[in-house]
Amino acid sequence: MKKLRVLLLVDSDLMPPDTVEGDYTEQPWKTEYDVLVTLRGLGHEVRTLGMTRDLSPLREAYAEWKPHIAFNMLEDVYGVVHYDLNVVAFMELLGLPYTGCNPTGLLISRDKALAKKLLVYHRIRTPRFMVCRRGAKVRRPTALPFPLIVKSLIEDASAGIGQRSVVDKDDALAERVGFVHEQIGTDAIAEEFIGGREIYMGLLGNRRIEAFPPWELIVENPPRNGQFLATRRLKWDKRYQKKVGMKTRRAENLPEGLEERLKKISRRIFHILNLNGYARLDFRLGPNDEPYLLEANANPAISYGEDYAESAEHAGVGYEKLIQRILNLGLRWHEDHRIV
């Protein structure tokens, strides 16, 4: 295996330390540190660069150090979620290979409405929806029945999602849309609430896609009349997770043939949305266990021990192998799409 010079791109607020003593699982830079340590364990030379809106340090690092590839761990830049695609586009202009998704795939998957429109065109099941722009009055089409769930149009990681996000009246809909507009600062999307099992599908590849085993979010003590939401609190508050009995695991007792069907649908979605590298697709099972695609997450969290890495482990792709394959896919994507 060739030893590489790897430039690790992270948010300036998530710079990992060089070494850690003791438990660091609660640290906000856990994912960044996991990847840093694993890259070094694989024998690669790694430098970490904290990114802001100023791209000159990236240009200087490329010119001075000549990294073979950048390991892109940005989820936003300066707090703006869709600015990461600009950094990726800048690396393409530089000719610097990078890991993860290309700018077009990031643009499409970040905009939930745009992604859903493409999926509907290709007859992929996704909840019916409406977009609620800032400054516009909320007018629900009669063809869009309650209950609905209200989310940010572009934010991920369950930003702004709480128990009040599911609404069953027009006044509650308008109120929650206003909350997203004011508190999250983005347009909102209101979509049909699908109340079934929540299944995650991890994907890895460029042209040939490997789909990992279905992974399920389990809440043993749901707080909402037997239903549960993947709220921000549920995803990130360890004490709350323990209280409601939240865990994730390989999906069990799926209807016959559903796992292979999920894998086939997921590969189609990966290509339809122009994704590459690695991704996670979030599904809910509706009536008759029909899968509905909720969201597509390009460049999902790859912490050791978390959902994506655990599903890869069940597919025989251990953490070191996963990180190396992500590097290899980035190099291959650059080679296949290089213009000059």
N, C-alpha and C positions, 0 to 999 in steps of 0.2 A: 504493500500500500504506500503510495506516494505521500510524503509528509508535506503539508501545505502551510502557507502563510495565510492565516484566517483573520480578517478584520471583523470583530464582533460588534455589531451596531445595536445599541440599546438606548432607551430613553435616558436623557441626562439625569433624571431623578431616580433611575433604577440601576446605577452603576454598581456591579457586584464587587465585593472585596476580593483580594487575591487568595486569601485563605480564611477559613472559618473554624472556630472552636466551639463545639457543642451543637445543640439543636438550632437549626436555622429555618425550620419549616414554616414559621409564621412571618418570615421576612418578606417584604414586597419584591425583593430581587431574587427570590428563590429560583425561578425559572432561568434567569440570566446566569446565576451561579452554577446551576446544574449543567447547563450547556457549556459554560466556560471550562469547568473541571473535566467534563467528558471529552471535549476537544483536546485539551492538554493530555489527558490520559491516553488518547489515541495517537499521541506523538506530534500533533500539529503545533505550530508556533502561533500564538494567539495574542492579539492586541485588542483592547476594548476601547470603543469610541462612543462617548455620550453625545447623542444628537439633539440639536435645537433647530430653529429655523435657519440658522447660518450654516450653509452647506460647504463653506470654504475649508473647514477642517477635514471633511471627507475627501475633497479634491486633493488637499495637501497630503493626506495619508496615502492616497492612491499613487500620487506622483513620487513621494519620497520612499515608501516602503515596498511598493509593488506587490500588494497582496494577491494571492491566486484567486481569492473569493471573499465576499462579504457574507457573514452569517447574519441575516436580517431578523432582528427580534423586535422591531418597532411595531407597536399597535396604534400609535398616533404620534404626532409631532407637535410639541407645544400645546398639547391638550386637544388638538383638532384631529379627529379620527381618520379623516380621508386624506390628510396630508402625507401619510406614509407612502402613498402611491407616487407622489412627486419625488420622494427620495429614491424610490426604485427606478423611476424614469430617468432621474439624474445619473444613476449608476449605469443605465443602458447607454446614455450619451457618453459617459466616460469610457465605456468598454469594460467595466468591472463586473465579472460574474457575481451573482448573488443567490442566496437560497430563498426558497418559497415562491410565492405567486408573482406573476407579471403584473404590470400596471392595469391592463385591461380587465383581467380577472378580479383584481382588487376593486376597481371602480364598479363593476357589475355586482359583485357579491356584497359590497358595502351598502348599496342602495337596495333595500328590501323590495321596494315596489318594482324597480327595473328587473331585478332577478325573477320576481314572481311573474311578470308579464312574459318573459322569455320562457319560463317553465310552462305557463298556461298554453302558449303557442305550441309547445312540444308535447302537450297533453300529459304533463306531470301534475299529479294532485298537489295542490297547495291551498290553504284556506282563502276563501274570498275576502276581499279587503277594500279599503278606501284610504286615500292619502289626505291628510289634513294639514294644509300649508299654514304657516304662520301668517297671521293677519287676515285670514279668510274665515268666514262663518262655517261652522260644522254642519253639514247637511248629509244625513245618512240616507243612502238609496234604500228604497223599500225592499229591494231584492237582497239586502244585506241584513240578515236577522240577528237578533241577540241570542246568546251572550257574545260579546266582543272583547278582545283584549287589545289594549292601547299601548303602543311602544314607540320608542324613537325610530325614525325612519332609517337612520344610519349608524347609531351607536350599537355596540355589542356588549358582552359581559353582563347582560341583564340590566344595563343602566336605566334607571327610572322605573323598573318593574317591581311592583309591590302587590299586596293583596287587593288593593283598590284598582289595580289595572284592569281587572275583569269587570265589565259593566253590563247592565241589563236594561237601562233606560237612557233616553236621549239626553236628559239633563246631566246624568252621571257621565255619559260619553263626552259631552262638551266640557265638563269640569276636568276630566282626566286628560283630554287633549290639551287644555289650557295648562295643566301641570307640566306636561312634556315640553310645551313651547317655552314656558317661563323658567322651569327648573333645569331642564336638560339643554335648552337653547337650540333645538332642532325641529324640523317638521316631524309630524307624528304619522303613524300608520295604525289603523284600527282594522283588525281582522277577526274572522270567525274563531271562537275559542273551541279548540278540539280537546276534549277532556280525557282522552285515553292515555295509554302508556307512553312515556317519553324515551325515545331511542336515539342514540348517537352512533353515527357511522364514521369511522376514521378511514381516510384514503391517502395513498402514497403513490406518486408516480408523475409522469409527464404525459406520454402517449399511452403507454400500457399502465393501467391503474390496478393497484392491489387494494382490495377492500378488506379491512379488518373485521373481526367478529362484532356483531351488534352489541352495544354497551347501553345499559339502562340506568336511568335515574330512579331511585327508590326512595319514597318518603313513607315511613311506617306510621307516623302520626300526623297526617295532613291537617292544616289548620282551617281549611275552607270546605266544610261540608263534604268531606270525602274526596275532594279534588285537591290538586297541588299545583303550584306555579314555581317555575325555576326563577324565583325572585333574586335580586341582587343579594339580599340578606341570606338566602338559602345557599347561594353559591360561595359566599365569602366569609360568613360569620360562623366560626367553628363551634361556638357555644350554642348557637341556634340550630346548627346541623345536628348536634348531639340531642338537643331537646326534641326535635321532630323525627329523629331516627333517619336522617338522610344518609344514603350511601349510593355508590355506583358499583355496578358489577356486570359481568357478561349476561346478556339477556337470556333468561331461561323460559322454557315452556312456550316458546313462540309457536303459532299455528304452523302446521306442516308446509314446508316450501317457502315460508315468509323470509327466512334468513337469506336464501339465495336470491329471492326477489328483491330484497332491500339492497343487496350488493349490486345487482344488475341495474336497478334504478339509480343508485348512487353513482355508479360509473357514468351513466348517461348524463346526470346532472353536472358532474365534474367537467365533462366536455362541453355541454351546453353553455355553462357559465364561463368558459374559457379559463378554468383553473389549471394550475400546475404546481408541482412540488408536493405539498401536503395540505389537507383540508379536513374539516369535520362538518358533517351534515346533521342537522337536528330535525328529527321526525317526531310526530305524534301519531298514534294509531287511533283512527276514527271508527265509525260504525263498521262492523264486520271485519275489524282489524285491518282496514285499508290504511296504508301509510300516507301521511300528508307531510310534505317538506315545509318546515317552519322557517329555517334559516340555513344559509351556507356560510361557513366560517373559513375563509382563507387564512393560512398561517395561524392556526389555533395554538393555544398554550401547550407547550411540550415539556412541562415539568416532569421530573422523574416521579413516578408513583401516581400521576394524575390520569384522567380518563384516556386521553389519546395514547400516551405511552403504555398504559396498562393494556389497552386493546391491541396495540402492536405486539406487546409481550405474548399475549395469548395466540397471536398469529405466528409466533416463533421469531419475532424481530425484537431482540433485546435492546436496551437503551443505547448502548454504544453503537450497535449496528444501525439503529434508527438514525442517530445523529450523523453517522458516516454516510448513510444512504441519502439523507437530505442534502449533504454536501455534494455527493456525486450527481444527484439530480440537478442541482443548480449549475454545476459545471457543464453537464450535458445539454441543459436548456440553452445556455449561452452559446455553446458550440453550434447547436442546431439553428439558432436564430441570429447568429452574428452576421452583420451586413458587411462590415469591413474588417 
